[in-house]
Amino acid sequence: MSPEMLEKKNGIVRCLVQMVIPQFFYLAGITVSFYNCEKKGFPRFLWEKTMSLLIPFLVLLPVILIPRLYFA
Protein backbone atom coordinates (compact mmCIF):
# COMPACT_ATOMS: atom_id res chain seq x y z
CA MET A 1 0.00 0.00 0.00
CA SER A 2 1.36 3.42 -0.92
CA PRO A 3 2.20 5.94 1.81
CA GLU A 4 -0.49 8.30 0.53
CA MET A 5 -3.19 5.63 0.81
CA LEU A 6 -1.95 4.63 4.26
CA GLU A 7 -2.12 8.25 5.41
CA LYS A 8 -5.67 8.63 4.04
CA LYS A 9 -6.76 5.41 5.75
CA ASN A 10 -5.32 6.52 9.08
CA GLY A 11 -7.01 9.91 8.71
CA ILE A 12 -10.41 8.31 8.06
CA VAL A 13 -10.06 6.00 11.08
CA ARG A 14 -9.02 8.89 13.34
CA CYS A 15 -11.94 10.98 12.09
CA LEU A 16 -14.44 8.18 12.77
CA VAL A 17 -13.08 7.56 16.26
CA GLN A 18 -13.12 11.25 17.12
CA MET A 19 -16.74 11.63 15.99
CA VAL A 20 -18.33 8.40 17.22
CA ILE A 21 -16.95 8.09 20.75
CA PRO A 22 -18.16 11.53 21.95
CA GLN A 23 -21.58 10.91 20.38
CA PHE A 24 -21.82 7.59 22.22
CA PHE A 25 -21.16 9.25 25.59
CA TYR A 26 -23.45 12.17 24.78
CA LEU A 27 -26.37 9.85 24.03
CA ALA A 28 -25.64 7.81 27.15
CA GLY A 29 -25.68 11.00 29.23
CA ILE A 30 -28.99 12.08 27.76
CA THR A 31 -30.60 8.80 28.79
CA VAL A 32 -29.53 9.39 32.41
CA SER A 33 -31.05 12.86 32.54
CA PHE A 34 -34.52 11.60 31.55
CA TYR A 35 -34.68 8.77 34.06
CA ASN A 36 -36.48 9.04 37.42
CA CYS A 37 -34.50 6.72 39.71
CA GLU A 38 -36.54 7.49 42.83
CA LYS A 39 -39.79 6.02 41.49
CA LYS A 40 -38.41 2.96 39.71
CA GLY A 41 -35.60 1.96 42.10
CA PHE A 42 -31.87 1.50 41.69
CA PRO A 43 -31.79 -2.13 40.40
CA ARG A 44 -34.11 -1.23 37.53
CA PHE A 45 -32.11 1.94 36.86
CA LEU A 46 -28.89 -0.10 36.77
CA TRP A 47 -30.40 -2.69 34.41
CA GLU A 48 -31.84 -0.09 32.05
CA LYS A 49 -28.61 1.95 32.13
CA THR A 50 -26.57 -1.15 31.31
CA MET A 51 -28.86 -1.94 28.37
CA SER A 52 -28.86 1.67 27.16
CA LEU A 53 -25.06 1.56 26.98
CA LEU A 54 -24.63 -2.01 25.81
CA ILE A 55 -27.14 -2.00 22.94
CA PRO A 56 -25.70 1.08 21.13
CA PHE A 57 -22.20 -0.30 21.69
CA LEU A 58 -23.09 -3.66 20.16
CA VAL A 59 -24.93 -2.00 17.26
CA LEU A 60 -22.18 0.52 16.49
CA LEU A 61 -19.29 -1.89 16.99
CA PRO A 62 -19.78 -3.63 13.62
CA VAL A 63 -20.49 -0.27 11.94
CA ILE A 64 -17.08 0.98 13.03
CA LEU A 65 -15.17 -2.30 13.12
CA ILE A 66 -16.03 -3.57 9.62
CA PRO A 67 -14.78 -0.43 7.79
CA ARG A 68 -11.70 -0.33 10.02
CA LEU A 69 -10.86 -3.95 9.25
CA TYR A 70 -11.57 -3.36 5.57
CA PHE A 71 -9.19 -0.40 5.37
CA ALA A 72 -6.50 -2.11 7.47
C-alpha positions in Angstrom: 0.0 0.0 0.0 1.4 3.4 -0.9 2.2 5.9 1.8 -0.5 8.3 0.5 -3.2 5.6 0.8 -2.0 4.6 4.3 -2.1 8.3 5.4 -5.7 8.6 4.0 -6.8 5.4 5.7 -5.3 6.5 9.1 -7.0 9.9 8.7 -10.4 8.3 8.1 -10.1 6.0 11.1 -9.0 8.9 13.3 -11.9 11.0 12.1 -14.4 8.2 12.8 -13.1 7.6 16.3 -13.1 11.3 17.1 -16.7 11.6 16.0 -18.3 8.4 17.2 -17.0 8.1 20.8 -18.2 11.5 21.9 -21.6 10.9 20.4 -21.8 7.6 22.2 -21.2 9.2 25.6 -23.5 12.2 24.8 -26.4 9.9 24.0 -25.6 7.8 27.1 -25.7 11.0 29.2 -29.0 12.1 27.8 -30.6 8.8 28.8 -29.5 9.4 32.4 -31.0 12.9 32.5 -34.5 11.6 31.5 -34.7 8.8 34.1 -36.5 9.0 37.4 -34.5 6.7 39.7 -36.5 7.5 42.8 -39.8 6.0 41.5 -38.4 3.0 39.7 -35.6 2.0 42.1 -31.9 1.5 41.7 -31.8 -2.1 40.4 -34.1 -1.2 37.5 -32.1 1.9 36.9 -28.9 -0.1 36.8 -30.4 -2.7 34.4 -31.8 -0.1 32.0 -28.6 1.9 32.1 -26.6 -1.2 31.3 -28.9 -1.9 28.4 -28.9 1.7 27.2 -25.1 1.6 27.0 -24.6 -2.0 25.8 -27.1 -2.0 22.9 -25.7 1.1 21.1 -22.2 -0.3 21.7 -23.1 -3.7 20.2 -24.9 -2.0 17.3 -22.2 0.5 16.5 -19.3 -1.9 17.0 -19.8 -3.6 13.6 -20.5 -0.3 11.9 -17.1 1.0 13.0 -15.2 -2.3 13.1 -16.0 -3.6 9.6 -14.8 -0.4 7.8 -11.7 -0.3 10.0 -10.9 -4.0 9.3 -11.6 -3.4 5.6 -9.2 -0.4 5.4 -6.5 -2.1 7.5 
